[in-house]
Amino acid sequence: MTISDADRAVGPLVLGAIDGAEPTRETAELLEAGAIGGFTLFRRNISGDLDLLRRQNVALHTASPRALIVAIDQEGGRVARLRESPVVQLPSARELGDRMSERALVALGRDVAKQLVALGFTINFAPVLDLHSEEKNPIIGDRAFGSTVAETIPKVLAFARGLREAGLGTCGKHFPGHGATLADSHFELPYIDEPLHVLMAREFSPFREAAAAGFDAFMSAHVVYRAIDDKPATMSHAIATELLRKTMGFVGVLFSDDLRMKAIAGTPEEAAVAAIAAGCDSVLVCENEAQVRSVIARLASEYAASEAFRVRCTEARQRVDALASRYPAKAATDAPMLGAILRQAEQTAVRVLWGAEPS
């Protein structure tokens, strides 16, 4: 497998997939060449042996010549890729928002992060910043901390603060808000028809506050906001650059949501070019290692052909590299150390969940 300089330039902008427990030989070659930004792990990558997971993640970090992002969706409730004991099993964000004080949420975020860091993860794709503002929304629901700006913002900021205090990157999703949709972007393209002043006061507010609070990253929504653009936010310069960078002043990384979702028209390869051009800094391809390689090849082709795209990739690469360097891998060094960290964090979290004030 030949890896070009263009592959090495754009590969770090792709967060790829591993189809089994370990990467294929071709993915391993990309990794060893520094031509991929990292991976998002799912249930298919987790055998149930947490120390094996730690060792697999350490192997990924060790193989890469550059700081690698290894991510997971560990929100709590129905979106939690790790279900093995003694991993902290949080209830839904809505239950946390209803029951927990801000101080308790900081402590719980810290406990979750301690475990994920010990396992070799560097970022959690959490918390959800969407408001549950549409009762018939089929995808957000209890993944949101609340239905209103007032009840949501303090809680999400507190949970994210705990994650960061324990050395784990945070990624708020789904920018600029998926809670008012009537469709699930996994299966179709949702539209939001609310006027701009309503969106600014409601859906966009948690993201504006999170940007001011120094969130490390956001994940884009494959949703059309007709008051701003006729393109999904992931491919909209008006949203991914003008709204995010200029209006909200966000300086962190913008990840795309998975480009293989059915809300995206066309191929993931063309969607990746459009997303980076619009303002995304890193694109997710969450399944099919061959397609990950194909996306990198298409980005490399555009990089070679377009000076404007090269400038955009350079800007994106600076943000991605800064995020990866800010949260280096700090996995436990062996199984006994891992077990001790996991058990201690679980015990602390259980006490908080049962109402004990965190120390």
C-alpha positions in Angstrom: 0.0 0.0 0.0 1.5 3.3 -1.1 0.9 6.3 1.2 1.5 9.7 -0.3 2.4 13.0 1.3 -1.1 14.2 0.5 -2.5 11.2 2.4 -0.3 12.2 5.4 -1.6 15.8 5.2 -5.3 14.9 5.2 -5.4 11.6 6.9 -5.2 13.2 10.4 -8.5 14.9 9.6 -10.3 11.5 9.4 -11.5 9.7 12.5 -11.9 6.2 11.2 -13.3 2.8 12.1 -12.0 -0.6 13.2 -14.3 -3.3 11.9 -13.2 -5.9 14.5 -11.0 -6.1 17.6 -7.9 -5.0 15.7 -7.3 -2.9 12.6 -6.6 -4.6 9.2 -3.1 -4.5 7.8 -4.0 -1.6 5.5 -5.4 0.5 8.4 -2.3 -0.4 10.4 -0.1 1.0 7.6 -2.1 4.3 7.6 -1.7 4.4 11.4 2.1 3.8 11.3 2.5 6.5 8.6 0.6 9.1 10.7 -2.0 9.2 8.0 -5.1 8.8 10.1 -6.4 11.0 13.0 -7.7 8.2 15.2 -10.6 6.0 15.7 -14.1 5.9 17.3 -14.7 2.6 19.1 -18.1 0.8 19.3 -19.5 -2.4 20.8 -18.1 -4.5 18.0 -14.6 -3.5 19.1 -15.1 -4.4 22.8 -14.8 -8.1 23.7 -15.9 -7.7 27.4 -12.3 -8.0 28.6 -11.5 -4.5 29.8 -7.8 -5.1 30.1 -7.7 -6.4 26.6 -9.4 -3.2 25.5 -6.8 -1.2 27.3 -4.0 -3.1 25.6 -5.6 -2.7 22.2 -5.9 1.1 22.7 -2.3 1.3 24.0 -1.2 -0.6 20.8 -3.0 2.0 18.6 -1.3 4.9 20.4 2.1 3.2 20.3 1.8 2.5 16.6 1.1 6.1 15.7 4.0 8.6 15.2 1.6 11.5 16.1 -0.8 12.0 19.0 -3.8 9.9 18.2 -7.5 10.6 19.1 -9.3 7.5 20.4 -12.9 8.3 21.0 -16.1 6.7 22.4 -19.7 7.6 22.9 -20.2 7.2 26.6 -23.1 9.5 27.4 -25.0 7.3 29.8 -28.5 5.9 29.5 -29.1 4.3 26.1 -25.9 5.6 24.5 -23.1 3.9 26.3 -20.7 1.6 24.4 -19.1 0.2 27.5 -21.5 -1.9 29.6 -19.0 -4.1 31.4 -18.6 -3.9 35.2 -17.0 -2.0 36.9 -17.5 0.7 34.3 -19.7 3.5 35.6 -23.3 3.0 34.3 -24.9 6.5 34.3 -28.6 6.9 33.9 -29.9 9.1 31.0 -28.8 12.7 30.8 -32.4 13.7 31.5 -32.4 11.8 34.8 -29.1 13.3 35.7 -30.3 16.7 34.9 -33.5 16.2 37.0 -31.8 14.6 40.0 -28.2 15.8 40.3 -26.7 19.0 41.5 -24.0 20.7 39.4 -21.5 19.7 42.0 -22.6 16.0 41.7 -22.4 16.2 37.9 -18.8 17.5 38.1 -17.9 14.5 40.3 -19.7 12.0 38.0 -18.0 13.5 34.9 -14.7 13.0 36.7 -15.4 9.4 37.6 -16.4 8.6 34.0 -13.3 10.3 32.7 -10.9 8.5 35.1 -12.1 5.2 33.8 -12.0 6.1 30.1 -8.6 7.6 30.4 -7.3 4.5 32.2 -8.7 2.4 29.2 -6.8 4.5 26.7 -9.5 6.8 25.4 -8.7 10.5 24.8 -12.1 12.0 24.1 -15.7 11.3 25.0 -18.4 12.3 22.5 -20.4 13.8 25.2 -22.3 15.6 26.6 -25.4 16.1 24.4 -26.0 19.9 24.2 -29.3 19.5 22.3 -32.5 20.6 24.0 -35.4 18.2 24.0 -37.6 20.9 22.6 -39.8 18.7 20.4 -41.7 16.0 22.2 -42.0 13.8 19.1 -38.2 13.9 18.4 -37.2 10.3 17.7 -33.5 10.5 18.5 -32.7 13.0 21.3 -35.3 12.6 24.0 -33.8 11.6 27.3 -30.3 12.0 25.9 -30.8 15.8 26.5 -30.2 17.2 30.0 -33.4 19.2 29.7 -36.0 20.9 27.6 -35.2 24.5 28.3 -32.0 26.6 28.1 -32.2 27.5 31.8 -32.2 23.9 33.1 -29.8 22.5 30.5 -26.8 24.8 30.3 -25.6 24.6 34.0 -25.9 20.8 34.0 -24.0 20.2 30.7 -21.3 22.6 31.7 -20.9 20.9 35.0 -20.6 17.4 33.5 -18.2 18.5 30.9 -16.1 20.3 33.5 -15.7 16.9 35.4 -14.6 15.1 32.2 -11.9 17.7 31.5 -10.7 17.9 35.1 -9.8 14.2 34.8 -7.9 14.6 31.6 -10.5 13.6 29.0 -11.6 15.7 26.0 -15.2 16.8 25.7 -17.3 17.0 22.5 -20.7 18.7 22.7 -23.3 17.4 20.2 -25.1 17.9 17.8 -24.2 21.4 16.6 -26.2 23.6 16.3 -29.1 21.5 17.8 -31.0 18.3 16.8 -33.7 18.5 19.5 -36.4 20.2 17.5 -36.4 17.8 14.6 -39.2 15.3 13.7 -36.8 12.9 12.0 -33.7 10.9 12.9 -30.6 11.8 10.8 -29.4 8.2 11.0 -32.3 7.4 8.6 -33.3 10.6 6.8 -32.5 14.2 6.5 -34.3 16.3 9.1 -35.4 19.9 8.6 -36.0 22.7 11.1 -38.2 25.6 10.1 -38.1 27.7 13.2 -37.2 31.4 12.6 -33.6 32.5 13.3 -34.5 34.5 16.4 -36.1 31.4 18.0 -33.1 29.2 17.1 -30.6 31.7 18.5 -32.5 32.0 21.8 -33.2 28.3 22.2 -31.4 25.6 20.1 -28.2 27.5 19.6 -27.8 28.8 23.2 -26.2 25.7 24.8 -23.6 25.7 22.1 -22.9 29.4 22.5 -22.4 29.0 26.2 -20.3 25.8 25.8 -18.1 27.7 23.3 -17.6 30.5 25.9 -16.8 27.8 28.5 -14.0 26.4 26.5 -15.4 23.1 25.2 -12.8 21.2 23.3 -15.0 20.1 20.4 -18.4 20.0 18.9 -20.0 17.4 16.6 -22.1 18.7 13.8 -25.7 17.7 13.0 -26.8 16.4 9.7 -29.8 18.7 9.9 -31.1 21.5 7.6 -31.9 24.8 9.4 -33.9 26.6 6.7 -33.6 30.0 8.3 -29.9 29.9 7.6 -29.1 27.5 4.7 -30.6 24.7 2.5 -27.6 22.5 3.2 -27.2 20.3 6.3 -25.1 21.9 9.0 -22.3 19.5 8.4 -21.9 20.9 4.8 -23.0 24.4 5.4 -20.3 27.2 5.5 -22.9 29.5 6.9 -23.3 27.3 9.9 -20.0 25.4 10.3 -17.9 28.6 9.8 -20.0 31.8 9.9 -22.2 30.9 12.9 -19.7 28.7 14.8 -16.5 30.7 14.4 -17.6 34.3 13.8 -20.9 34.6 15.7 -20.1 32.1 18.6 -16.4 32.5 18.7 -15.7 28.8 19.0 -12.0 27.9 18.7 -12.1 24.1 19.2 -12.5 21.2 16.8 -15.7 20.6 14.8 -16.2 16.9 14.1 -18.7 15.8 11.6 -21.2 13.2 12.6 -20.8 9.9 10.8 -20.7 10.5 7.1 -22.3 7.1 6.5 -25.7 8.1 8.0 -28.6 8.2 5.6 -29.2 11.9 6.0 -26.2 12.5 3.9 -26.9 12.4 0.1 -24.1 11.1 -2.1 -21.0 9.2 -1.1 -19.1 9.6 2.2 -16.1 10.5 0.0 -17.8 13.5 -1.5 -19.4 14.4 1.8 -16.0 14.5 3.4 -14.7 17.0 0.9 -17.9 19.1 1.4 -17.7 18.9 5.2 -14.1 20.0 5.4 -14.6 22.8 2.9 -17.6 24.0 4.9 -15.7 24.2 8.1 -15.6 20.8 9.8 -12.1 20.0 11.0 -12.4 16.2 11.3 -14.8 13.8 9.6 -16.1 10.6 11.1 -16.4 7.4 9.1 -17.6 4.9 11.7 -17.8 1.7 9.8 -15.9 -0.1 7.0 -12.2 0.3 7.0 -12.0 0.1 3.2 -14.3 3.2 3.0 -12.1 5.0 5.5 -9.2 4.5 3.1 -11.3 5.7 0.2 -12.3 8.9 2.1 -8.7 9.6 2.8 -7.8 9.1 -0.8 -10.6 11.4 -2.0 -9.5 14.1 0.4 -5.9 13.7 -0.7 -7.0 14.1 -4.3 -8.8 17.4 -3.5 -5.8 18.5 -1.4 -3.5 18.1 -4.4 -5.9 19.8 -6.8 -7.1 22.9 -4.9 -5.1 25.5 -3.1 -8.1 26.8 -1.3 -8.8 23.3 0.0 -5.1 22.9 1.1 -5.5 26.1 3.2 -8.7 24.9 4.8 -7.0 21.5 5.6 -4.0 23.3 7.1 -6.3 25.2 9.4 -8.3 22.1 10.4 -5.1 20.1 11.0 -3.8 22.8 13.4 -7.0 22.4 15.5 -7.0 18.6 15.4 -3.3 18.4 16.3 -3.8 20.8 19.2 -6.7 18.7 20.5 -4.8 15.5 20.3 -1.8 17.0 22.0 -3.9 18.5 24.8 -5.2 15.1 25.7 -2.4 12.6 25.3 -2.9 8.9 26.0 -2.6 8.1 29.7 -3.8 4.5 29.9 -3.2 2.4 33.0 0.2 0.6 32.7 -1.1 -2.8 33.7 -4.2 -4.8 34.7 -3.9 -4.3 38.4 -3.6 -0.6 38.0 -6.6 -0.5 35.6 -8.7 -2.6 38.0 -7.9 -0.3 40.9 -8.8 2.9 38.9 -12.0 1.3 37.6 -13.2 0.1 41.0 -12.4 3.3 42.9 -14.2 5.5 40.3 -17.2 3.1 40.3 -17.5 3.2 44.1 -17.3 7.0 44.1 -19.9 7.3 41.3 -22.3 4.9 43.0 -22.2 6.9 46.2 -23.0 10.1 44.3 -25.8 8.5 42.3 -27.3 7.4 45.6 -27.3 10.9 47.0 -24.0 11.2 48.8 -22.4 14.7 48.5 -19.2 14.4 46.6 -16.1 15.3 48.5 
